Each structure stands twice: as C-alpha cells, then as structure tokens.
Amino acid sequence: MRTVLMVAEKPSLAQSIAKILSRGNMSSRKGLNGACSVHEYTGSFLGQSAHFKMTSVCGHVMTLDFIGKYNSWDKVDPAELFSKAPTEKKEANPKLTMVKFLQVEGRGCDCIVLWLDCDKEGENICFEVLDAVLPVMNKPRGTERTIYRAKFSSITDTDICNAMNHLGEPNRNEALSVDARQELDLRIGCAFTRFQTKYFQGKYGNLDSSLISFGPCQTPTLGFCVERHDKIQSFKPETYWVLQAKVNPEKENSLTLDWDRVRVFDREVAQMFLNITKMAKEAKVESVSKKEKVKQRPLALNTVEMLRVASAALGMGPQHAMQIAERLYTQGYISYPRTETTHYPENFDLKGCLRQQANNPYWAETVKALLSEGINRPRKGHDAGDHPPITPMRAATEAELGGDGWRLYEYITRHFIATVSADCKYLQTTISFSIGPERFTCVGKVVTSPGFTEIMPWHSIPLEESLPHCEKGDLFPIGEIKLLEKQTSPPDYLTEAELITLMEKHGIGTDASIPVHINNICQRNYVTVESGRRLKPTNLGIVLVHGYYKIDAELVLPTIRSAVEKQLNLIALGKANYHQVLEHTLDIFKRKFHYFVDSIAGMDELMEVSFSPLAATGKPLSRCGKCHRFMKYIQAKPSRLHCSHCDDTYSLPQNGTIKLYKELRCPLDDFELVLWSSGSRGKSYPLCPYCYNHPPFRDMKKGMGCNECTHPTCQHSLSMLGIGQCVECENGVLVLDSTSGPKWKMACNKCNVVVHFFENAHKVRVSPETCDLCEAALVDVDFNKAKSPLPGDETQHSGCVFCDPVFQDLVELKHAAMRHPMHRGGQGKRQGRGRGKGRRPGGRLNPKKPKDKMAALAAYFV
C-alpha cells in the first residue's frame, strides 16, 4: 500500500481538509514539534488503496537572511549588501523545528500532495516543503510522478473533493517571483535602513523611533500620506459667494433651488447678480424633465475592496481585517480572502451559496425572494486568474463568530447577495427655473425599484421631499433670495481606505502585502491613526519623505516600485528571467544608494530644523570613563547614553528602566555603572556602558551586562556573583541580584527564570566555596533576628541554595515578567522551556544537581 503525505499551510486547515477527505474517519496525533498535528486514514489515491498522512506547516518554513558577519550592523558597510553579501535560507521559526518534523513524517512516503494556499506565497511554500521532504521520500520508479498540487478556493466538501480529483503541479515560476521579491526587499531595505538609522540616531536624540526603516513598498506608502499632508499645509482658503433662492409652490412648503453658475469668487459680481434677481417677483418654470436612472449593483468582492470597506465602514485596520478574514476562511465560513478577481467563473454555484443563507433572520426574506424569482447574473468584472471573489460558503450566526468576526462576515454576505440582486432603479425629475436672467435648478429622486439597496441599505437613494407637479411656463412666488458667503476647504488627511485605493492604482504591494506596509508605517512612528482611521504623518515621517524628494524623488515615488512589481509578475508568468530581473533591479538601487549616501547632507538639513541634536537631548545620568564628565541619558527610543564632550553614544538594553548604580565604577574603564531593571517582578542587573558596547574579553559578546562579564575579581561580575547552572535553560547561569534586598533573588543571565529566596534577610553574599554534592557556589546569609527561620535564634547560615535542607524551603522559582518580548534576555513568555522542570509541588525548587560554576561558565562561553 502506498503512503501519501499531504501538507496544508496551517494546522486548522489540515484538520478541516482531512475531516472532509476521510469523511470524519481518521486518527489524529501531535507531531514532534507540538504545533502541528498528523491526521491519518486509509482511502484510495489515483485508483489504488493508500495510507494518507495529512499534516501542515505554520506559514513559511524558511526565511531569507544574510549569512554570518553580514548580519552585524557594525562590521559591514551597508553598500556591500547589494551584491557581495551572500544570503541563505534559514528556518523561519527555529523553535518549531519544521524541517525535522516534515522529514520525520515524510520518511518512507511514496507521494506528496501539496495543499498550500493557492497564491504566489503558497507556491513558494510548496517548494520549501519539497526541499525538506524529497530527500527522505521513497525514490520514484522510472518516470512515475510523485509530486501533486491541489488547487482550491474554499474549505467546503465540494471544493476539497474536486481539488483531490483534479490534482496539478506546483508552479516554479510563481515561487521564483516570491524569492525575487524577498531578496530585493531584504537587500534594498537593509542597506538603506542600516545607513540612515545609524546616521541619524548618532546625531539626533528625540527621533522617538528605534529603527528608521526604508522599504521599496513601505516608503512610497508613506509618500502618499505626506503628499496629502503637504496639500493640507499649502492650502490657502478662498472666499466665494453662492446665490440661494427659495420658491413657495405651496403655502407651507418652500423649495430650495441650486444656482446654475454654482459660485463666483468676486463679491461685487455676486452682489450684481443678487440685485438683478431681486427685481423679479416670480420664478418661471423653463423645463421639466423626467429620466429613469439606474444605480448598479456592486461588482463581486475582492481583497482590496474588502479592506477598504472594513476600514471606512467597520473601523477595522487592514491588518486586523485580514487576520479575521483568514480565520473565517480556515473555519470554512468564506472562500479564500486573498484575490484580485471581481468576476465569477461561469460554472460557479451561485444558487448553492445563496441557499446556505436562506434561514438567516437578517436576510432570509431577500434570499428566498431571489431564489423564487431567479437570481441576476453578477456584473462582469476583472478576472485576474487567481481565485473566485470572496464569497460566504456556509451560514453563520453572531453567537458563533462574535464581535468583529460577525461584522466582517455580515458585510461579505450582504455584498454577495447584492451582486446577484437587481440594480436599484429610480426616477429623477429635474425642474429648471428662471428668476430674471439667471437660471436655477431643482432635482428630485423617487425610487421605483430598490433592488440591491434592500440588502445594502447604506447604498440606498436618500429620501427627499417630493417635487411639486408643474409644467413649463408655470410661475411660483419667490420666498427669498440671498447671498451666502463660503470658503473653500482643504482636503482631509488620507483615510486607510483612500490609501489602499492609491496603492492599488499605482501597483504598490499586492493584495496580501498592502495591510503589512500600512501597518509598518504605523509601527515605525511615521504616521499616527487619527479618528475616522485617518493617517496623519509624524514629524519624522514628513522629514524623511521631504528628504527623499530632495535627494532622489524616485525613492519615494510609486513609479519605480510599480515597474519592479510588473517585472516580478513577468517572472511569475514565465516571461522574464529571475536572475536578470534581480541583477538589473539591484544595480539600479545600488547606484541610488551610493548617490543617497553622498547627498545625505540634504536630508540632514531638514532633520536639523525638526529634531534636537544628541547633546541637547536627555538628562545627565552617569560619568564617562574617558573625560569624567556626565553623559546624558536619552529616554526616547532607542534609549542610549551620549557623551557630548567625547561625542560618543552608547546603546543600552531596551524596554526597562535605567538608573545610576550607587556611583560605582567599572574597574576596567572607569565608567560609572548603571542598573537596568524590567520592574519589581522582573530581572535587574548592573552594566558598564562601555563594556556593553565594546566587550572587554574574547568570550563576551556585544550587549552583555555585568551578570555575563567574566572579569575574575570585579565584585559585580559573573565570576563573583554566579551561583549555579540555570534550572531550565541549557547554558544560563543563575546570578545573585545584589540590588534586590530585602526581597532577595537570583536570575538567569540567559533566560527569564527568577529564583526568589531569603526574604527579609539583611545580607546575602556568594561564598568562594562550593557545594560538595552539586558544586554550586555556597551563599552566606544574615537573617533579621525577629524573622529568622533558623533554629535557636541564630541569624547567620552558610549553605547551598539547592541542597541545604535549611535553605530549600526558602527558595521559590518564578519567571520574570518582561516589559516587552523584544528584550534579549528572554522571550517574554510566562513559562520557560520544560514547564515544571526541576520543581516540587508548591512551586519549590528541586535539588537538581547543577554543574559547578566554572563548568557552567565553560559551557556558556566555549
């Protein structure tokens, strides 16, 4: 019996697809990485009986990155990143050990069926999976085919079974176009980002952004927002005058007429028109016309339109809306949410999708009426050849989906019903009046057939006062004629919906990446989201864009990126060579980069006006070891110390508080130490600003504090305060936090383990002696006489934290509460790896034998 491995893009999709194909008759087990499950069943494959193993990945298996030293900002000139720097594919999430997991499941399989999402990214992941699995699969006999690709657009029984019966092959060209985009974005983005971040953060203290990033798509996106800001700033309001007339066809009602000239910008001319019309006592009907007009039903829904509506009408950001749409898709409620198509294929089962909605109380009547009277064929839209438009695939209730999930699903469903409904028809009546020599008009609309506006009431024709019945030549008394003074108003800041429209129009990003680019400019503090989801550029965003315009406008204009996107699409269609496109584009941007570096003074002039130099920012904190003057602590992101006399800047650990550490100095360089803390429930450790940036010993890396320093005699170093190997991670050392008294603790210098001990002790010192049993350093503790846990009123005791029976009950293991997962000393998780490892009931520490301190150090550094 053949074994068939099947791989989906997400664990939830794998479960849904396996359930459909096995008709619910399957066995499931967890995979070795804990994140993905494997669903097994027996069935037939291409007419033969087969054993199926359905599993999944979690998005991309691999990611592109520079190798070794090219990841260091300090060792490499950013210009080298365009061509010299070699790249490699690394595991996207090493913790998931996805390659190993796929190889374990793929070993001994005869065939593979790829159920990755059917878009370019999905095709790219197909080949990442194949690279991992093919070496361990059984070799094909002769020319036997072993690789199959399933094409599907929704998680429904019909669509999945149909995909299984019509298996194709993965598309190498589409995968290559994604590889090209990844490499271009990596090389171009990293080179510009590294250069401008280091240049400007070394000069200005209040930029309030830890990264001044550049992206070939991100920067033109910001450009649109700043362009609108500039229009608002340069707008000069103009005064204009409008003539407004009211006539009284009936005694109670008055009718407001619109002036045919609309407006005039000269006060005296406007006054002249007013005087002329005031001489007339009656308004004469010149013509009455009636026309039947049609408001067309919407085109079928694609991704960009869904994101526009989600932002403008539902108040959801594009990234949030996309996440909800993906969840609805994986749960089988809607079809695939990433599509550029607005045209349904001829064989699409519109009636079947409509019948699913026949029992929902919100639209049951409309749906039943459509099914009985016959549906209208949706309007002919654009067929991009990817997926059908976004369509509801099964009925749902608000209780099932909850909150935002229901609001988005409700819109998608209403939009779908509207596409198969009739157009809205209305009668438009236009009456033309003359008052003296001037012409005025009045328009009224009456709905004759509401059509799709029943299901989308926000598109309905507004109710207006009905116009009086009149004929040509009728005279009406004039109620009043007056002159209104008004002013032209500036445009408003771009809404997310308007920005999405501009990005689509200019070819910036894809339907999948548009939300990511908008989210990036918000995260980088280039724009802020104001009320009504309007995007207002910050000072930093404005200066950057103006600087790009000053140096090289093509860096910010959409034209060059749009041309690149076209080239990438040609790769996907097999009409352009991958290597040639890559080489040509990188060559253009390399030249632009060199010109940008040579002309950076132009942007610097703009920065000087808006931001303060480092010397004028921050507050004095600790003394420099070189000049012994006070260095200034700059709190704005990224926090750092700056010595204005030496003109040196020292980076610090982020996402915590920094304060002076008892005015103590580093024995190596005479810099005053500072104390970093992540809060009372977290970790804290002292560090020397100079050693933190320039490691003094070969076995130290940049970014290490005193708790990782291997100085043999310094009282703050790992050598003097290290107690024993960490109870959870492989190579961390538990170090006494000498600032933590009276609530004493020791913390791992590698992960987020914190061990609380000896509460209310006066003093805790690390002894040079070691434990005979586990070789951890002994600790000397002086307890408070009133609260001493020692027998016979004793206050002093020496022993091993792990083995001493007196100390064991005074020790409790916890995990540090980190302020932010970006902190390098741990991943901000509440539970460490190996949850519960080394603990007894009640959360006490188990006397697990740690290595001796020097062995732990050796393991840590060598």
N, C-alpha and C positions, 0 to 999 in steps of 0.2 A: 504493500500500500504506500502510495506517495505521501510525503508530508509537505504541506503548503503553508509557508509563513505569510501572514498578511499584516501590514503595518499602516496604522492611521496616524493623524497628526496630533491628536490629543487622547488621553485615557478615556474620557467620557464618550468620544466618537467611536473608539474601538469597541466599547461595551455595547453601544446602540447598534452598530453595524453587525457585530457578532450575534446579538439577540435576534436581529431580523433574518440573517442568513441561516442560523441554526434553528430557527423557529422556537427560540427560548430553551432549546435542549442542549445546554453547554455546561462545562465545568470551568470555574474560574480560580486563579491563584495569583498571589502577588509576585511580581518579578523581583530579581535580586536587588534592584535599586530602590525598591519601596514605593516609587512614584507611579510605575506603570504595572498594569495587570495583564495576565495572559489568559485568554478565553479559548478553550479547546473543545472541538466537536468533530464528528465524523460526517462526511457527506460526499457528494460527487463533484469532481472537477474535470471539466472537458471530457465527460463521458466515462471517467474512471473513478472508482471509490478512492477517497483520500482523507487523510487526517489533517484538519485545519488548526493552525495556531494563530489567533488574532491578538495582536498587541499594538502598541503605539509608541511614538516618541513624545516629547513635550516641546513642540516647535522645532527650531533649527537644532540639529545635532552638533554642527561645527560653526565656528565663527572665524573670521579672518583677522589676523593680527600681525604686527611686526615681530621679528624674532629677536631674542636676547637684548643686546645693548640698545637697539633702536627703540625700545620702549622707554628708555631713560630720557627725560627732558634735558638733562644736564650734559650728557656725553655726546649728543649727536646734533649736528647742525640741521634744522628743520628742512633745509633745501635738499638734503640727501634723501628725504622720504619720497621724493617724486620718482626716483629711478634706482638709486643704489640700494636702498633698504630692502632686503628680501622679506617676503611675507610667508606665513604658514597658516594652515587651518588648524585651529585648536578646538578642543571640546567647548561648546558654548556654555555648558554648566558642568564643570568637573565633578561636582558633588553627586550628580545623577549617574555618573559612570555609564552614560548611554551607549557608548561604543561597545563596552564589555557586555552590557546587558543584551544588545542586539546580537552580538556574536554567540553568546550562550544560547539564546533562543533560536538563532539561525543555523547552528551547527547541525549538520545531517539533514537539512531540509532540501527538497528537490526543486521547488519552485517558490517564487516570491510574487505576491500581488500587492501593489502599492496603492493604498487608499488615502494618500495625502491630499490636502485641499487642492482643488483644480484651478490654480492660478500659477503665475510665474514662480512665486516663492515656494509653492507646493512642489513644482517640478524640480526646483533646486534641492529641496529636502529629499526628494526621491533619490537623487544621485549621492547625497550624503549617506543615506541608508544603504544604498547598494555598495558604496565603498567599504562600509563596515562589514556587511553581511556576505558578499560574494566570495571572499577568500575562504570562508568556513563552510559554505554550502557544498552539497554533492556536485561533482563535475557533470555537466550535461553529456548525454550520449550522442555523439555525432553532432548534427545540426539542430538538435532538439532545443526548443525555445523554453527558457526558464523564467524570464522577467516579464511581468504583465502590469498594466496600469489601468486602474478603474477610474472612469470619468462619471462624476455625479454632481448634482446641484442641490440636493436636499436629502435629509435623513428620513425618507419615507420608504415603506416596503417596496412600492413600485419602482422608485428611482434606484434603490440599492440593488434589487434583484436584476433590474435592467442593466445596471453597470456591470454586474457579475457575469451576465450573459454576453456582454459586448466588450470584452477586455481589449485594451490597446497597448501602446508602448509609451514609456516616458519620453518627454521632448527635450533632447540635449540642448537645442538652441535656446529655448526659454531659460533653462538652467544657467547657460553661459551668460545670458543677458543680466541675470541677477548677480553672478560672480563679478561681471564687469562693473555693475553699479556699486557693489560692496567695495571693490578695490579702489575705484575712483573716489568714493566718499571717504574712505579711510585715508588715502594718501593726501588728497587735497585738504580735507578737513583738519587732519592732524598737523600738517605743515603750517597752515595759516593760524590755527588755534594756538599752537605752542609758541609761535613767534609773537603774536600780538598779546597773548596772556602774559608772557614773561616781560615783554617790553613795557606794557602799561602798568602792570602790578608792581613793577620795580620803580615806577615813578609817581604813582598816584595812590592815595590812601583810602579814598571814600568811593570807590567804584561800586562796592556792595555786590560783587558777583565773583564767585570763586573761580570761574572759568570764562574767559572772553572768547567764546567759540565762533568759528566760521563754518558754514556748511554750504555746499553748492546749491542746495534747495532752501535751507533754513534762512540764508541771508537775503535772497530775493523775496521770501515771505515777509521778513521784517521790512524790506524795502517798500512793499505795498502799504504797510501800516504808517511808515514815516512819510511817504508821499502824501497820504491823506492828511497827516498832521501838518505838513508844510502848507497844504492848500488852506487849512483852517487858519494857520498863523498869518498867512499873507493875504487873507480875505479882507477886503475893505467894503463895509456895507454901503449900499447906495439907497437913497430915498426915492420912492416912486409914488405915483398917485393913481388911484383907480376910481372910476365913476360907477356908483352903485345906484340903480333905480329900483323902486318898488311900485307895482301897479296893483289896483284893487279890483279884480274881476267880480268878486262878490263882496258883500259888505264886511263879512267877518275876516275872510282870508286875504292876506296880501301875498303877492308873488314876487320873489327877488329875481332880477334879471342880470345876466352877465354881459359886460360891455364887450363888443366885438374887437375893439382896439386892445383889449386886455389891460394895458397900463401905459403911462407916459412918465418920462423921467424929468420933465420940465414943469415946474409949479405953475408958471404963467400960462402955458399952453393948456394944462389941465383945468385951470380956472376959466379959460376961454370956453372950453367945451361945456363946462358946468353952466356958464351963463347962457350959452346957446340953447341947451336942453331945457333950462328952467323956463324959457319963454313958451314952451309947448305945455298945453294943459292936459293933453291926452296922448296915450300911446296907441299907435296903429299897428294892427297885425299885418305883416307883409307876406308871410307864408307859413303854412303848417305842413310838416312832412312826417310821415309815419313809416318806420322801417322795422322789419323783423330781423333781430340780430341774434347771433349765437356765441355763447361762451363755451369754448371747447373743453371737454373733459381732459384730465391730465394725462401725460404720457406715463407709461409704466415706470416704476420706481427703480432708480439705480443708486449706487452708494453715495455719490456726491449730493444728489437731491435729498436723500435721507438725512445726511449730516447737516445740510443747510436748514431743513425743517426742524431737526432736533435742536439746533442752536437757537434759531429765530423764534420758534413757537413753543418748544418744550423746555427751553432754558438749560439744555444739556450741552456740555462741551463736546467737541468732536471725538476726542479720545474716549471719554466716558460712554458716549453714544455707541461707538464702535465696539467697545467691550460688551455692552448689553446686547447688541445685535449678534455678536459671536456666541454669546451664551444662549440666546434664543435659537440660534441655528443648531448648536450642538445638542440642544434638548429637543430638536425636531419641530419647533413651532414655526420657523420661517425657512425659506430657501437661502442659499449661500449669500451672505451680505456684502461680498466684495465683487461688484460687477459694474461695468461701464455701459451695459446694454439697456436700452429702453424699448425693446421690441420683442414681443413674444413669438417663439417659433410656431409654425403652422400646426404642429402636432401637439402643442401644449394643452393639457387637460384643464382648461379654464373652468368648465362647469363642475368638474370634480372638486377643484379648490373652493369654488363658491358654495357647493353643497355642504362643505365642512362647517360653514358659518351660519347655516340655516336656523340654528337653535340659540344663537346668542341674543339675549334680550335687547342689546343695544341696536342691532341692525337686522334682526330676524325678518321683520316685515319687508324691508327693502330687498333683501336677498330672495325671499320667497316670491315677491313680485317679479324680480328679474328672471328667476328660473321658470316661472309660468309664462311670462310674456316673451321670453327669449332674450339672450344677452346680446349686447353690441360688441362687435369685434373691436379690440383695443386699437387706438391710433397707431399708425406705422411710425416707429421711432428709429433710433440708431442701433444697428446690430454690430457690436464690437467683436462678436465671435467668441466670447468667453463663457458667461453664464446667463441663464434667463434672468429677467428683472426680479427684484426682491418681492417675494410672494408669501402670504401666510399658508402654511402647509397643513396645520390642524387647529381645531378650535381650542380656545383657552379662556380662562376666567381671571378676573382681577386677583382672586384669592390665590390662584396657582402661581402667578408671575410676580405679583406685588409691586408697588411703587413705580419706579422708572421703567422696569421691565414691561409692565402692563401698558404704560403710556406710549412707549415706542411700538409695542405690538399693536395697540389700538390704532395708531396712526397708519402703520403698514397695512393693516386690514382695511381700514376705511379707504386708503389710497387705491388698493387693489379693486375693491368693489366699485369705486368711482371710475376706474379705467374701463370697466365693462358696462357702465351705465350710459344713459343717453346724455347728449350735450344739453346744457341749460339754454333755453330759448326765451327771449324777452322782446317786447315791443318798445321801440324807442321813438318818442314823439319830440320833435324839435319845432318850437314856435319862434319865429323871427319877428321882432318889433322894430318900429322906427319911432324915435322921440326927436322931433325936429329932423335935422340931417343925420343924426347918429343912430347906429344900429345896435340893438341888444338882442340877446338870445336866451331862451329858457328850454332846458331839456328835462324830460321825464321818462322813467323806465317802468314798465309793468311786466312782471314775469308771466309768461304763458305756459311754460313747461319747466319745472325746476331741475329735472334731470339729475346729474351727479351732485348738485349742491344740497340735495336732501341728506346725503351721507357725509358730505364735507361742508357743513353749514357756514364755516368761516369764508368760503368762496362765494356765498350767495349774493345776489344783487341786492344792495341796500334798499330798504323800503323808503319811498319818497312820497311827498304829498302829490296827489294826483293833479294833473294839469286840467284847467277848465276846458270845456268843449268850446272851440271857437273856429271861425273861418276867416279867410283873407278879407281885409277891409274892416274887420271889427275894431271898435275903439274902446279903450279902457281908461278910466280915470287914473292919473298918476298919484300915488300915495306920497312918495318923497324921492328926491334926487339929492345925493350928497357925494362929497369928495372924500375918499379915505386915503390917509397918508400911511404908507407902509415902508418897510425896509427889506432889502434882500438879505437873506440869512446864509451863514457859512454852512458847508456840508458838515455832517456829524462824523465822529470817529468811525472807522470801519467796524461793522459787526463781524462776528466769526462767519456768518452766512455769506456776507459780501466778499470776505477774504477767500473763502472756499471757491466762490464763483470766479474770482480773479485768477486763483491758482489753476483752476481747471482750464480757463480760457487761454492762459499763457503756457500751459503744459508744464507747470512746476509740480513735481511729485506725481504719484499715482493715486488711484482711489484708496489704496491701502496705506500710503505713507503721508497723505495730506494731514490727517489728525496728528501724526507724530511730529511733523515740522511745526505745526501751530503750538503744540504742547511744549516743544523745545524752546521757542522764543519766550514763552511764559516762564518756564523753569529758569532760564538764564537771566531773568530780570531785565529783559529787553522791552517787554510790554507788560502792562497790567490789565486784567479783565475788569472792566467797569460795569455799572448796572446796564441791563439790556444786552449783556455779553458783547460790549463794545471794547475794542482793543486800543488802549492808549499807550503810545511808546513812552518809555522812561528816558531820562536824560542820556543814559549810556547808549540805549538803542538809537536815539536820534543822532548822537555824535558819531557813532560807528558808521551809520548809513551815509551821513554827510561826508565823513572821511573817505569812504569808498568812492563816492561820487567825485570827490576832489582828486583822488589818485587815479582810479580806474573804474569808470562807471559800469563797465561790463561785469564787475564782481557782484554788483547788486541788481543790475537789470535782469529781467527774466529771459532775455534773448539767448544768451549762451547756454544756460541750463536747458532751455527748451530744445535747442539744437542737439544737445547731448542726449536728451530723452528720445529724440527721433532716431539717433544712431543706435541707441540701446534697443529700441523697438525693431530696427532692421536686423540686429543680431538675433532677436527672438524669432524673426520670420526667416532666418537663414539667408538674408540678403546682404549681410555685412560681416567682415572678418573680425572676430573677437579681439585678436592681438593688435590689429591695425587700429581699431577704434580706441583701444586702451592707450596705445602708444601716442596716437595723434592728440587725444584729449589731454593726457598728462603733459605732453610737450607744451601745449598752449598754456596750461595752468602753471607750469614751471616758469615760463617766461613772465607770466603775470606776477608770480610770487617774487621773483628777483626784482621786478620793477616796483612792486609794493614795498619791499624791504628798503630799496634805495630812496623811495619817496615818502617814508613813514613820517617824516617831519611835518608833512602837510596835515596828517591826521592829528599829530601831536599838538599842533597849534590850536585845533578845535578842542582837544582834551583839556588844555591849559585853562581855557575860558570856563569850562564847566566843572572841573574837579580840582581838589586841593592836592598839592604835592605831598609826598610822604612826610617831609619834615614838618609840615604844618598840620598834620593829622595825628590823632591819638593823644594819649596822656602818658607822662613819664612813669616808668614802672621799675625797671631793673638796670643795673650799671653794665656798661660794655667793658669787656676784659681788656680791650686794646687801649681805649682813651679814658676809661673810668668815668665817662660822662653818662648821664641817664639815657637809656634807649626808650623810645615811645612805643607803647602797646596799641596797635591798631585793631579795634574790635570788629570793624566791618569785614565781611567775607572777602578773601580768606584771612583769618586773624594772623598777625605776624608782629615781630618786633623790628623797629627801624632805628639805626643809629645815624643821626643826621651829620654828625661830625666825621665819622668814617665813611658815610654813605653806603652802609651795608644793611641788608634786610635779611632777617632770619625767620624762616617759616616755623610754625608751631602746630601741635596737634589740634584738630578742629573739633567742633561740636562739644565743647566743655567750657569750664571757666579757667582763667589763668590768673594767678596772683603771685606776689613775691614770696619766696620761701625763706623766711627768717633771716634775710640778708646774708645767707651762707654763700660761699663761692666755690666754684669748681677748682680742684687742686691742679688741673692741667692747664687751664687758660685764664683763670681769674674772673670769668664771667659770673655774675650773680645768678643763682639758681631760681627757677620759677616752678610753681606747683600747678599741675593740670589736674582737674577733677571733673568727673561726669555726674557729680551730685552725691548726696548722702547715702543713697542706696547703690551707688556705683563704685568705680575704681578711682584712685588718685595716685599720682606718682610725681616726684620732682624730675626736672630735666635741666640740662645746661643748654642754653640756646645755641652755643657754638658747636658743641659735640652733637647736638640733634641734627645739625645741618652738615657737619664735617666730621664723620665718625673717626675717633682717635685711634682705634685699634682695628687690625685687619679683620677680626671676626665680628665686627659690628657693621650694621647697615645704616644708611641714612634714615632718620625718623625713629631712632631708639632713644628712650629716656634713661634715667639713672637705674631703673629697675631691670635694664638689659645691658648695662655697662659692665665690662669685665675688668675694670680697674682693681688691682689686688688689695689696695689699702683704703680707698675712699669710703667714708662712713655711709654714703648713700648708695653704694654700688651693689650690684647683684652678688658680688663675692662676699660682701659683709652682711647683707640682709636676706639672701636667698635661704629658704628653709628646706625645701624638698621638691621632688618632681610633682607636677600638677596631677591631680587625681583623675582628670578627664582627658586632657589632650596629650598628644604623643611627646612633644618636645618643649612644653612650657615649664617654667619654674615658679613655685609659689614664693612670693617675696613679701616680707613684712612691710605693711604700710605704717611707717613710724609717725605719721601725722594723724592717725585715726583715733588715738586715745581720747576719752576713756572707753569708747566702743571699738576695741582693737580688732583689726582684721589683717589677713594676708590675701593677696590677689595674684592670680596667674599673670605673668607678663606676656602671655601669648593669646589666651582665650578669655572668656568673660566669667570665669569661676572666681568667686569671692568666698573666703572662709572666715566667718566671724568667730572670735574666741575671746576669753578672759575679759568679759565686760566688767567695768569699774576697777580694773587693775591700775595701779599707779604707773608702773613701768613694765615694758616688755622689751627684752633685748635678745638678739640672736647670739648664742654662745659659739665659740670656735670649736667646741667639742661636738661629736656626732653620736647618734644612737647606735648601740651595739646590734640591735635587731634589724633596723631598716636603713641605717646610715644617713638619715636626715639630720639636719642641724638641730641641736637642743635649744630650747628657749628658757631664759631666766625671767621669772615673773614676780613682781612685787604687788601683792594684793592690798586693797583697802582693808584696814583692820576690822571695821564694822561689818564688811560684807565678804570676808574671806571664806572661800569654800574649803579651805584646808583644815584638817583636824587640829584640836588643841591650840586655837588662837594663833596658829602660825601664819605668817604673811608672805614668806618667800619660798619659792619652789623652782627647781630646775628639772626639765624633763623633755621627752619627745612628744610633740603635738599628736603624732599618730599612734604611739604605743603606750605612753604613760597612762595608767588607769586613773590617776587623779585628773589629768587633763582631758581625757576622752569625752566626758560628758559636758565639757565646757566648749566644745567645738561644733560649729554648725556650717554646713555647706550651702551656699546660695549662688545665684547667677546675677552678675552685675546688670543693673538697669541702665542701658546705654541711651544717650540722648538721641542718637541717630544711627541707623545701620551702616553709615559710611565710615564710622570710627574704625581705625585699622586694628585696634586691639581686640576685635571680636565682631561677630556679625549681628549684634543687636538682638539675638534670639533669646527667648526666656529659658530655653532648655539647651544644655550643651549636648554635644555628640555623646551617645551612650548614656541616655537618660537613666538616672538612678544608679549608675555605676559607682561602686565604692560607697554605698550609703546603707545604713541600717534603718529599720523602722523608726519613725520620729525624726528623720532628716539628719541624724548624727553621722559623723564621719566614720567609715570603716577603717580599721588599721591596715589598709592596703600597703604593702611594702613598696615605698618609693625608692628610686635609686639614690645613691648618695649625691651630695650637692655637686661634686666635681664631675661625676659621671653624667649627671643631668646636664651640666654645662657643656660637656663634651658632645653629648647627643644633640644639644641645642645648636651648637655653632659649627661643628665639623661636618 
